[in-house]
Amino acid sequence: MLQLLVVVAVVLGADVIGGTILTETLQLEGSPEIGYYVELGLGTPYQVLSFLVDTGSSNIVIAGTQSEGVSPTFDPSRSSTFTNTHRTVTINYSQGGFTGYIGTDRLQFISFDVSGVSVAIIKTSWNFFGVNPRWQGILGLAYDSLLEPSSDVVHSLYRMLQLQHSNMPAVFSLQLCPAIDLYGERNYPQGGRMVLGGVDPAHYTGDIFYTPIVKKQYYNVLLSNVSVGGVMVPLECSEMNKEATIVDSGTSDVFVNDALFRGIVKLLKAYFKGRDDIVPPDDFWSGSAQLAWNANHVNIFDVFPVITFYFPLHGNSSMQFGVTMPPQLYLREVDPDGEVTSSCGGECNMFVFGIRSKSTGVILGNNLMNGYTVVFDRDNARLGFAVTTCQLRDKTELHDQPKVTHPEHRDGSVDCSYHGDSSPSTYVTIIITMLCAAAVVLMVIVILYCLHTRHGRKLTRSDLITREILHDQDDNTDDDDHDTVQPAEEARRSGDQLRVGNTMLPTPTETSQSQSSLTMLDIIDKINMSVQRPVVTESSKKGTSSLVGIQSFNSKYHVETVA
């Protein structure tokens, strides 16, 4: 099959413009439901395999011989250029995933090859290929930051292209054509085209309008507005872009975050309010049911409104352009399956709503891309839209057709980036606020404690030392009590200083009781500062001495007092 593509290359690709710029056009097969895939050769001699074209991932993935339910598969033992890196890898996608190992090999295009490309060989997978898959692997085209297990281990296609074919610009374009009624067949897959190194003017009409790629991870862009039937969704653009907005050829439908989805559906319901011909029920909007439509009734595409997604203009953030999504793109015709919304009373066509809800993030899938040729300009960090030349379903002047609206003014000062509730600045603000509140509470506690101390608080165990040191004999005490000599009094009389542990206490002076209370706090502080981890213990026995110890690491200091 790849040999036939080499002949097609004369017409479709392998163009060298001016002897310096390398481009190549590849024919794609598939449809929005099954995905768009390209045939490439892998290994030496090359084994022809089909790869899903995916701008929402970065790894090149292929089914190994141990993969079940897939045919053909890649057999590394038949390739003389295959190298096993002995690195395992597990990748989970929005639907399904796989476990395998990383190897490197040669990837063959029509007119050139790329050697040393990292390939993930699938050993086991879950919900990955689906039933009767048309493709056996994935051609990841996003940025290196998404590579698994890391960009240090895996070499992406574009990294190797730049190293080995520097005359190929880091630009590619996708023309993904919708399925149509053709040759007497319903939903005939038209396939599409991918151009490596540029864009083919034959694939689009009118102008290409670009919006900035705001993050080199997926192809991250920003929405500036969304309208339904010409009415803007009343939602801040930063909330529209909650988490991220990406353009993903590997996803069939458009997914929007919950807040944006509710805004779109609310305007759709308002659009149908008061109409008698059709009132789609809630389970149709939620995606839990199909809509049955009488083929002899009015054309369904004349009934539903156009939805438009707006993007900031690259190079001028005060301007925006719109990419329309007519009903032909977001009403996807399917075979009858499961619950239907109503009986259509005749020959029925079944439709599902091609805009779906997810908790966060926006994914602009291939049903939106069906109306456009999309340019992924990695060199200039921009993504462009131009109206496709693909044949569309019911393409007549009676129905709205895809179009890129001419740039119009918007408030360029409005930042549409989503910073989120969990941004670092928010965390810092919360932490500072909590620390300030804790400091205020602590200060109040300290003030109350000090006031309580100055106004007759009860002495704690740690005060026992200073109570024994500073206690002066009361003048009204019984005469027999005068025979007891207190340590503080003895020190005062002798003029010596009293030692507690390694701390020298000042000689007590003749002061009033109120002055002694103030001195007590100072002495407590001095004692506490002399040890690193004060642990106060007390043992007492009637008729014997009482010991008060202050423990610092393994040292104990005691003050012996008379009981």
Solvent accessible surface area in square Angstrom, and as a share of the most:
residue,aa,sasa,rsa
1,M,128,0.57
2,L,3,0.02
3,Q,114,0.51
4,L,115,0.57
5,L,22,0.11
6,V,76,0.44
7,V,106,0.61
8,V,51,0.29
9,A,8,0.06
10,V,129,0.74
11,V,128,0.73
12,L,43,0.21
13,G,4,0.03
14,A,32,0.25
15,D,72,0.37
16,V,80,0.46
17,I,112,0.57
18,G,75,0.73
19,G,61,0.59
20,T,82,0.48
21,I,67,0.34
22,L,18,0.09
23,T,15,0.09
24,E,0,0.00
25,T,6,0.03
26,L,2,0.01
27,Q,49,0.22
28,L,0,0.00
29,E,85,0.38
30,G,4,0.04
31,S,8,0.05
32,P,8,0.05
33,E,79,0.35
34,I,59,0.30
35,G,8,0.08
36,Y,1,0.00
37,Y,26,0.10
38,V,2,0.01
39,E,40,0.18
40,L,1,0.00
41,G,0,0.00
42,L,0,0.00
43,G,0,0.00
44,T,41,0.24
45,P,104,0.66
46,Y,69,0.26
47,Q,14,0.06
48,V,49,0.28
49,L,4,0.02
50,S,10,0.06
51,F,0,0.00
52,L,15,0.07
53,V,1,0.01
54,D,10,0.05
55,T,0,0.00
56,G,15,0.14
57,S,13,0.08
58,S,2,0.01
59,N,5,0.03
60,I,3,0.01
61,V,0,0.00
62,I,0,0.00
63,A,0,0.00
64,G,2,0.02
65,T,83,0.48
66,Q,115,0.51
67,S,15,0.10
68,E,160,0.72
69,G,74,0.71
70,V,14,0.08
71,S,91,0.59
72,P,70,0.44
73,T,32,0.19
74,F,1,0.00
75,D,34,0.17
76,P,24,0.15
77,S,102,0.66
78,R,147,0.54
79,S,11,0.07
80,S,97,0.63
81,T,61,0.36
82,F,36,0.15
83,T,77,0.45
84,N,58,0.30
85,T,48,0.28
86,H,152,0.68
87,R,112,0.41
88,T,105,0.61
89,V,7,0.04
90,T,71,0.41
91,I,17,0.09
92,N,108,0.55
93,Y,51,0.20
94,S,108,0.70
95,Q,135,0.60
96,G,15,0.14
97,G,0,0.00
98,F,0,0.00
99,T,47,0.27
100,G,1,0.01
101,Y,44,0.17
102,I,1,0.00
103,G,0,0.00
104,T,26,0.15
105,D,4,0.02
106,R,53,0.19
107,L,0,0.00
108,Q,24,0.11
109,F,1,0.01
110,I,14,0.07
111,S,60,0.38
112,F,18,0.08
113,D,48,0.25
114,V,0,0.00
115,S,53,0.34
116,G,29,0.27
117,V,0,0.00
118,S,2,0.01
119,V,1,0.01
120,A,1,0.01
121,I,3,0.01
122,I,1,0.00
123,K,82,0.35
124,T,84,0.49
125,S,48,0.31
126,W,100,0.35
127,N,129,0.66
128,F,20,0.09
129,F,24,0.10
130,G,59,0.57
131,V,136,0.78
132,N,125,0.64
133,P,30,0.19
134,R,130,0.47
135,W,26,0.09
136,Q,11,0.05
137,G,0,0.00
138,I,6,0.03
139,L,0,0.00
140,G,3,0.03
141,L,2,0.01
142,A,4,0.03
143,Y,18,0.07
144,D,38,0.20
145,S,80,0.52
146,L,34,0.17
147,L,7,0.03
148,E,71,0.32
149,P,49,0.31
150,S,41,0.27
151,S,39,0.25
152,D,130,0.67
153,V,33,0.19
154,V,1,0.01
155,H,64,0.29
156,S,7,0.04
157,L,2,0.01
158,Y,9,0.03
159,R,68,0.25
160,M,23,0.10
161,L,4,0.02
162,Q,94,0.42
163,L,128,0.63
164,Q,69,0.31
165,H,38,0.17
166,S,100,0.64
167,N,66,0.34
168,M,9,0.04
169,P,36,0.22
170,A,5,0.04
171,V,20,0.11
172,F,0,0.00
173,S,2,0.01
174,L,1,0.00
175,Q,2,0.01
176,L,1,0.01
177,C,3,0.02
178,P,13,0.08
179,A,12,0.09
180,I,3,0.01
181,D,63,0.33
182,L,48,0.24
183,Y,172,0.65
184,G,90,0.87
185,E,85,0.38
186,R,124,0.45
187,N,43,0.22
188,Y,66,0.25
189,P,49,0.31
190,Q,46,0.21
191,G,1,0.01
192,G,1,0.01
193,R,57,0.21
194,M,0,0.00
195,V,7,0.04
196,L,0,0.00
197,G,5,0.05
198,G,15,0.14
199,V,44,0.25
200,D,45,0.23
201,P,99,0.62
202,A,72,0.56
203,H,13,0.06
204,Y,43,0.16
205,T,74,0.43
206,G,65,0.63
207,D,98,0.51
208,I,36,0.18
209,F,33,0.14
210,Y,36,0.14
211,T,0,0.00
212,P,40,0.25
213,I,11,0.06
214,V,74,0.43
215,K,111,0.47
216,K,116,0.49
217,Q,49,0.22
218,Y,66,0.25
219,Y,0,0.00
220,N,7,0.03
221,V,1,0.00
222,L,29,0.14
223,L,0,0.00
224,S,5,0.03
225,N,39,0.20
226,V,0,0.00
227,S,3,0.02
228,V,4,0.02
229,G,40,0.39
230,G,67,0.65
231,V,86,0.49
232,M,79,0.35
233,V,5,0.03
234,P,116,0.73
235,L,49,0.24
236,E,116,0.52
237,C,9,0.05
238,S,30,0.19
239,E,66,0.29
240,M,0,0.00
241,N,3,0.01
242,K,62,0.26
243,E,108,0.49
244,A,31,0.24
245,T,2,0.01
246,I,15,0.08
247,V,1,0.01
248,D,12,0.06
249,S,1,0.01
250,G,34,0.33
251,T,20,0.12
252,S,35,0.22
253,D,3,0.02
254,V,0,0.00
255,F,37,0.15
256,V,0,0.00
257,N,1,0.01
258,D,54,0.28
259,A,32,0.25
260,L,0,0.00
261,F,26,0.11
262,R,154,0.56
263,G,13,0.13
264,I,0,0.00
265,V,16,0.09
266,K,148,0.63
267,L,30,0.15
268,L,0,0.00
269,K,88,0.37
270,A,62,0.48
271,Y,86,0.33
272,F,4,0.02
273,K,171,0.73
274,G,76,0.73
275,R,84,0.31
276,D,147,0.76
277,D,60,0.31
278,I,14,0.07
279,V,103,0.59
280,P,8,0.05
281,P,51,0.32
282,D,92,0.47
283,D,46,0.24
284,F,0,0.00
285,W,7,0.02
286,S,78,0.50
287,G,45,0.43
288,S,77,0.50
289,A,6,0.04
290,Q,17,0.07
291,L,8,0.04
292,A,10,0.08
293,W,17,0.06
294,N,36,0.18
295,A,46,0.36
296,N,131,0.67
297,H,91,0.41
298,V,66,0.38
299,N,53,0.27
300,I,6,0.03
301,F,11,0.04
302,D,69,0.36
303,V,2,0.01
304,F,6,0.02
305,P,6,0.04
306,V,29,0.17
307,I,0,0.00
308,T,11,0.06
309,F,0,0.00
310,Y,23,0.09
311,F,0,0.00
312,P,13,0.08
313,L,35,0.17
314,H,66,0.30
315,G,77,0.74
316,N,65,0.33
317,S,65,0.42
318,S,41,0.26
319,M,30,0.14
320,Q,6,0.03
321,F,0,0.00
322,G,0,0.00
323,V,0,0.00
324,T,7,0.04
325,M,0,0.00
326,P,1,0.01
327,P,1,0.01
328,Q,18,0.08
329,L,8,0.04
330,Y,0,0.00
331,L,4,0.02
332,R,47,0.17
333,E,19,0.09
334,V,32,0.18
335,D,112,0.58
336,P,100,0.63
337,D,105,0.54
338,G,67,0.64
339,E,114,0.51
340,V,61,0.35
341,T,32,0.19
342,S,61,0.39
343,S,106,0.68
344,C,22,0.13
345,G,69,0.67
346,G,50,0.48
347,E,121,0.54
348,C,48,0.29
349,N,32,0.16
350,M,8,0.04
351,F,5,0.02
352,V,31,0.18
353,F,5,0.02
354,G,0,0.00
355,I,0,0.00
356,R,106,0.39
357,S,49,0.31
358,K,63,0.27
359,S,84,0.54
360,T,44,0.26
361,G,7,0.07
362,V,1,0.01
363,I,28,0.14
364,L,1,0.00
365,G,0,0.00
366,N,1,0.01
367,N,3,0.02
368,L,1,0.00
369,M,2,0.01
370,N,4,0.02
371,G,0,0.00
372,Y,0,0.00
373,T,1,0.00
374,V,0,0.00
375,V,3,0.02
376,F,0,0.00
377,D,5,0.03
378,R,30,0.11
379,D,86,0.44
380,N,83,0.42
381,A,28,0.22
382,R,64,0.23
383,L,0,0.00
384,G,0,0.00
385,F,1,0.00
386,A,0,0.00
387,V,37,0.21
388,T,5,0.03
389,T,62,0.36
390,C,5,0.03
391,Q,94,0.42
392,L,7,0.03
393,R,33,0.12
394,D,59,0.30
395,K,107,0.45
396,T,65,0.38
397,E,179,0.80
398,L,150,0.75
399,H,19,0.09
400,D,82,0.43
401,Q,49,0.22
402,P,7,0.04
403,K,115,0.49
404,V,23,0.13
405,T,34,0.20
406,H,145,0.65
407,P,19,0.12
408,E,72,0.32
409,H,151,0.68
410,R,38,0.14
411,D,86,0.45
412,G,30,0.29
413,S,99,0.64
414,V,62,0.36
415,D,80,0.42
416,C,4,0.03
417,S,36,0.23
418,Y,48,0.18
419,H,125,0.56
420,G,21,0.20
421,D,125,0.65
422,S,73,0.47
423,S,18,0.11
424,P,107,0.67
425,S,78,0.50
426,T,46,0.27
427,Y,119,0.45
428,V,81,0.47
429,T,84,0.49
430,I,85,0.43
431,I,95,0.48
432,I,94,0.48
433,T,82,0.48
434,M,125,0.56
435,L,117,0.58
436,C,75,0.45
437,A,56,0.43
438,A,58,0.45
439,A,54,0.42
440,V,93,0.54
441,V,87,0.50
442,L,111,0.55
443,M,121,0.54
444,V,75,0.43
445,I,99,0.50
446,V,74,0.43
447,I,90,0.46
448,L,107,0.53
449,Y,127,0.48
450,C,59,0.35
451,L,90,0.45
452,H,109,0.49
453,T,16,0.09
454,R,147,0.54
455,H,146,0.65
456,G,71,0.68
457,R,29,0.10
458,K,182,0.77
459,L,71,0.36
460,T,76,0.44
461,R,152,0.55
462,S,43,0.28
463,D,2,0.01
464,L,22,0.11
465,I,6,0.03
466,T,1,0.00
467,R,108,0.39
468,E,44,0.20
469,I,4,0.02
470,L,30,0.15
471,H,95,0.42
472,D,62,0.32
473,Q,59,0.26
474,D,79,0.41
475,D,134,0.69
476,N,140,0.72
477,T,40,0.23
478,D,98,0.51
479,D,119,0.62
480,D,101,0.52
481,D,58,0.30
482,H,90,0.40
483,D,120,0.62
484,T,60,0.35
485,V,76,0.44
486,Q,39,0.17
487,P,29,0.18
488,A,2,0.02
489,E,23,0.10
490,E,100,0.45
491,A,8,0.06
492,R,74,0.27
493,R,163,0.60
494,S,66,0.43
495,G,54,0.52
496,D,89,0.46
497,Q,101,0.45
498,L,41,0.21
499,R,143,0.52
500,V,7,0.04
501,G,16,0.16
502,N,108,0.55
503,T,9,0.05
504,M,73,0.33
505,L,1,0.00
506,P,65,0.41
507,T,47,0.27
508,P,22,0.14
509,T,89,0.52
510,E,130,0.58
511,T,58,0.34
512,S,58,0.37
513,Q,147,0.65
514,S,80,0.51
515,Q,97,0.43
516,S,23,0.15
517,S,52,0.34
518,L,91,0.46
519,T,53,0.31
520,M,26,0.12
521,L,51,0.25
522,D,96,0.50
523,I,7,0.04
524,I,23,0.12
525,D,81,0.42
526,K,99,0.42
527,I,11,0.06
528,N,66,0.34
529,M,164,0.73
530,S,59,0.38
531,V,18,0.10
532,Q,134,0.60
533,R,150,0.55
534,P,68,0.43
535,V,77,0.44
536,V,44,0.25
537,T,76,0.44
538,E,71,0.32
539,S,69,0.44
540,S,85,0.55
541,K,143,0.61
542,K,202,0.86
543,G,76,0.73
544,T,66,0.38
545,S,53,0.34
546,S,21,0.13
547,L,72,0.36
548,V,13,0.08
549,G,6,0.06
550,I,14,0.07
551,Q,66,0.29
552,S,17,0.11
553,F,103,0.43
554,N,151,0.77
555,S,50,0.32
556,K,130,0.55
557,Y,64,0.24
558,H,99,0.44
559,V,16,0.09
560,E,120,0.54
561,T,14,0.08
562,V,109,0.63
563,A,92,0.72
